[in-house]
Amino acid sequence: MLLEDIKSKLGGSIYKTSGAKAYKYQLSNLKGLMDLVLRINGLIRNPIRMLQLDKVCKHYGLLLKVPNKLTYNNG
């Protein structure tokens, strides 16, 4: 249901992977991709994913935002 919600807002396609209980989301239009990058920029905390997002941001000439530090009162 989450992928359907993302698809309705940004476009793209959803595929069921063969041999696994998983789905793939494919977004190939530039407008939707830029919208996705701008929405998630500054929210990713995983170091490996941040490196991947940094490469995408550099490719499109965007700055990678560093997420705010977690505190006791965040939740």
Secondary structure, DSSP 8 states (H G I E B T S, - for coil): -HHHHHHHHH--EEEE-TTSS-EEEE---HHHHHHHHHHHTTT---HHHHHHHHHHHHHHT----------TT--
